[in-house]
Amino acid sequence: FGDKILVNGTVDAVFRPTTSRVRFRLLNAANARTFTFAFDDNRTFSQVATDGGLMEKPLERKSLILAPSERAEIVVEFNASEPCTLISLPLPAGSQFATRGMMARMHSGNDERFDLLRIEPAASLQSSPELPTVLAKIPWLNPSDAAVTRKLTLSMAMGMGMMGRRGSSGGNFFINGQAMDMEVVNYRIKKDTVEIWEITNDSMMMHPFHIHHSQFQILDRNGKPPQADEHGLKDTVKIGPGETVRFIMRFENYADPDTAYMYHCHILEHEDNGMMGQFTVE
């Protein structure tokens, strides 16, 4: 974890809104840090989009957790000449995404609070329209249309094994016991096929699982419906220690049997050390 936070490449960033409502596109571009976005005055804001686009309706909230690669759009209301600060809070106590066991002592960066963006509204603000109650109509996929369910288990070497245990093709981070091999295409998927992917985290750390090519819809987390902020189009999903998440996805467009897409943990040190695979759409 670094000791400087950049917002659009700027240290100690300041934003001066001129309208009463502002729509922010939040992207966690950190290599490993998870942000818990909130405001220093505990104000409420509206989440209106997930990774892949608008949600069906606004979701009122006071905080929002985004792991590396996750995106969200929020609408925030401001009053003239009343400043506030967008901050990141420590992960909530007992969070399902917190690192466990001995790894927790090595991975404490998500327990910090820090300022992200100072917001200084103008002395006079242009009035913004009200948020609509319906934002989009999402064509939800039917699990009964899935041609196959693929099961993937994320794991990592622990303790001294981090320096020694390696998968069949090298690396210390694995998917189904295998580290990334550039010469191996793990799955060949027929174009326009609907599939369910079931991802289990068999490690002590949260892994933000990311898939290239298209967007998916989360079916359930540990057998329960997805959290409200995940109810939309996604391409990255947080999977906490011991959790299992199922999502459904249609593999359409951009088919090429010779050019593979990737799926991987989006903590860069994890993907670079083996927690990655690849597939083609044919």
C-alpha positions in Angstrom: 0.0 0.0 0.0 1.3 3.5 -0.9 1.2 6.5 1.4 -0.2 9.0 -1.1 -3.7 8.9 -2.6 -4.2 10.3 -6.1 -7.5 11.5 -7.4 -7.3 11.8 -11.2 -3.6 11.9 -10.8 -3.7 14.8 -8.2 -2.4 14.8 -4.6 -4.7 16.7 -2.2 -7.3 17.2 -4.9 -10.0 19.9 -4.6 -13.3 20.0 -6.6 -15.5 23.1 -6.7 -19.0 22.2 -7.9 -21.3 24.8 -9.5 -24.5 22.8 -9.5 -26.6 21.5 -6.6 -26.2 17.9 -7.6 -23.1 16.2 -9.1 -22.7 12.8 -10.6 -19.4 11.2 -9.7 -17.9 8.1 -11.5 -15.8 6.3 -8.9 -13.1 3.9 -10.1 -10.9 2.1 -7.7 -7.6 2.1 -9.7 -5.4 1.0 -6.8 -3.3 -2.1 -7.2 -4.5 -3.6 -3.9 -6.3 -1.1 -1.6 -10.1 -1.4 -1.0 -11.8 2.0 -0.5 -14.9 2.5 1.7 -16.2 5.7 0.2 -18.1 8.1 2.5 -18.3 11.8 3.4 -16.9 13.4 6.5 -20.3 14.9 7.4 -22.0 11.5 7.1 -24.3 12.8 4.3 -26.4 10.4 2.3 -25.8 10.0 -1.5 -27.5 8.0 -4.3 -25.8 5.2 -6.1 -27.1 5.1 -9.7 -24.7 2.7 -11.5 -22.4 -0.3 -11.1 -19.4 -1.4 -13.2 -21.3 -1.8 -16.4 -24.0 0.9 -16.4 -27.1 2.2 -14.7 -28.9 0.4 -12.0 -32.7 0.0 -12.3 -33.3 2.6 -9.5 -31.3 4.8 -7.3 -30.0 3.3 -4.0 -29.6 5.6 -1.0 -26.5 5.0 1.1 -23.9 6.6 3.4 -20.9 4.5 2.4 -19.8 2.3 -0.5 -17.1 -0.4 -0.6 -15.1 -0.7 -3.9 -12.3 -3.2 -4.4 -9.6 -2.7 -7.1 -11.3 -2.5 -10.6 -14.8 -1.9 -9.3 -16.7 1.2 -10.4 -19.8 2.9 -9.3 -21.6 6.2 -10.1 -23.1 8.3 -7.3 -25.1 11.5 -7.2 -24.4 13.8 -4.4 -26.3 16.9 -3.3 -24.5 20.1 -2.2 -25.4 23.4 -0.6 -23.7 26.7 -1.6 -20.6 27.5 0.3 -20.8 24.4 2.5 -17.6 22.3 2.0 -17.2 18.7 2.7 -14.7 15.9 2.1 -15.0 12.6 0.3 -13.1 10.2 2.5 -12.3 6.5 2.8 -13.1 4.7 6.0 -11.7 1.6 7.5 -13.5 -1.6 6.5 -16.4 -2.0 8.9 -15.8 -4.2 11.9 -16.5 -7.8 11.1 -16.6 -7.2 7.4 -16.9 -10.3 5.2 -14.2 -8.8 3.1 -11.6 -8.4 5.9 -8.4 -10.4 5.7 -8.3 -13.2 8.3 -5.8 -15.1 10.3 -2.1 -14.3 10.3 -2.6 -12.5 6.9 -4.5 -9.7 8.7 -1.3 -8.4 10.3 0.3 -8.2 6.9 -2.6 -6.6 5.2 -3.7 -3.7 7.4 -3.9 -1.0 4.8 -7.7 -1.4 4.5 -8.0 -0.4 8.2 -6.9 3.2 7.6 -9.1 6.4 7.3 -7.9 9.1 5.0 -9.2 12.1 2.9 -9.7 11.6 -0.8 -11.3 14.8 -2.3 -12.0 18.2 -0.8 -15.3 19.6 -2.1 -15.8 23.4 -2.0 -19.2 24.4 -3.5 -19.5 27.8 -5.1 -21.3 30.6 -3.3 -24.2 30.2 -5.8 -25.2 26.9 -7.3 -27.3 26.2 -10.4 -30.3 24.1 -9.5 -30.1 20.4 -10.7 -33.1 18.3 -11.7 -34.4 15.6 -9.4 -33.2 12.1 -9.8 -35.7 9.9 -11.7 -37.2 7.0 -9.7 -36.5 4.6 -12.6 -33.1 4.7 -14.2 -32.9 1.7 -16.6 -34.5 -1.7 -17.5 -31.9 -4.4 -17.2 -32.6 -7.6 -19.2 -32.0 -10.2 -16.5 -30.6 -13.6 -17.6 -32.4 -16.8 -16.7 -30.3 -19.4 -14.9 -32.2 -22.1 -16.7 -30.7 -20.8 -20.0 -27.2 -21.6 -18.8 -25.4 -24.2 -20.9 -22.8 -25.0 -18.2 -21.8 -24.1 -14.7 -18.0 -23.6 -14.3 -16.5 -23.9 -10.8 -13.4 -22.0 -10.0 -11.6 -22.0 -6.7 -9.2 -19.2 -5.8 -6.3 -20.1 -3.5 -2.9 -19.0 -2.4 0.2 -20.3 -0.7 0.4 -19.4 2.9 3.3 -18.5 5.3 6.7 -19.7 4.1 4.9 -21.4 1.3 4.5 -18.0 -0.3 8.1 -18.3 -1.1 8.2 -21.9 -2.1 5.0 -23.6 -3.0 4.3 -23.2 -6.7 1.6 -24.3 -9.1 2.3 -26.6 -12.0 3.4 -23.6 -14.2 4.9 -21.4 -11.4 3.4 -18.7 -9.2 2.0 -18.6 -5.6 -1.6 -17.7 -6.4 -3.9 -20.2 -8.1 -7.2 -20.8 -9.8 -8.3 -24.5 -9.5 -4.8 -25.3 -8.2 -3.1 -23.9 -11.3 -1.1 -20.8 -11.8 -1.4 -18.8 -15.0 0.2 -20.4 -18.1 0.3 -18.2 -21.2 0.3 -21.3 -23.4 -2.9 -22.7 -22.0 -6.4 -21.6 -22.9 -8.5 -22.8 -20.0 -11.9 -22.6 -21.6 -13.2 -22.4 -25.2 -16.7 -20.9 -25.1 -19.2 -20.9 -28.0 -20.4 -17.5 -29.0 -23.9 -16.5 -27.7 -23.7 -19.1 -24.9 -25.0 -18.3 -21.4 -22.9 -19.7 -18.6 -22.9 -19.6 -14.8 -19.6 -19.2 -13.1 -19.3 -20.3 -9.4 -16.2 -18.7 -7.7 -15.1 -19.9 -4.3 -12.4 -18.2 -2.3 -10.4 -20.8 -0.4 -7.9 -18.2 1.0 -7.7 -15.8 4.0 -7.9 -12.7 1.8 -10.6 -11.1 -0.3 -10.1 -11.3 -4.0 -11.8 -9.0 -6.5 -12.6 -11.4 -9.3 -12.6 -9.7 -12.7 -13.5 -11.1 -16.1 -12.9 -9.5 -19.5 -15.2 -9.5 -22.6 -18.6 -8.5 -21.2 -20.7 -7.9 -18.1 -22.2 -10.4 -15.7 -25.1 -10.5 -13.3 -24.6 -11.8 -9.8 -27.0 -14.6 -8.9 -26.1 -15.1 -5.3 -23.5 -14.8 -2.6 -23.2 -17.8 -0.3 -26.6 -18.9 -1.5 -28.3 -15.5 -0.7 -29.4 -12.8 -3.2 -26.6 -10.2 -4.0 -26.2 -7.1 -2.0 -28.2 -4.1 -3.2 -25.2 -2.3 -4.5 -24.3 -5.3 -6.6 -27.7 -5.6 -8.3 -26.7 -4.5 -11.8 -24.2 -5.1 -14.5 -20.8 -6.1 -13.2 -17.4 -7.3 -14.4 -15.7 -7.4 -11.0 -17.0 -8.9 -7.8 -15.5 -9.0 -4.3 -15.2 -12.5 -2.9 -14.4 -12.6 0.8 -12.5 -15.4 2.6 -14.5 -18.6 2.5 -17.2 -17.1 0.3 -18.8 -18.5 -2.9 -20.4 -16.2 -5.5 -22.3 -17.3 -8.6 -22.8 -15.0 -11.6 -24.4 -15.5 -15.0 -23.1 -14.1 -18.3 -23.8 -14.2 -22.0 -20.7 -14.5 -24.2 -21.7 -12.5 -27.2 -19.9 -10.5 -29.8 -16.1 -10.1 -30.2 -15.5 -13.8 -31.0 -12.0 -14.8 -32.0 -10.6 -18.4 -31.6 -7.1 -17.1 -31.7 -7.3 -14.2 -29.2 -8.0 -15.0 -25.6 -9.7 -13.0 -22.9 -8.5 -13.0 -19.3 -10.2 -13.7 -15.9 -8.2 -12.9 -12.8 -8.0 -11.5 -9.3 -7.6 -7.7 -9.7 -5.1 -7.3 -6.9 -2.1 -6.8 -9.2 0.4 -8.8 -7.1 -2.0 -11.7 -7.1 -2.7 -11.8 -10.9 1.0 -11.2 -11.7 1.9 -14.2 -9.6 -0.5 -16.7 -11.0 -4.2 -16.0 -10.1 -5.3 -15.7 -13.7 -6.7 -17.8 -16.6 -7.8 -17.2 -20.1 -10.7 -18.2 -22.4 -11.7 -17.7 -26.0 -15.1 -17.0 -27.5 -15.6 -18.9 -30.8 
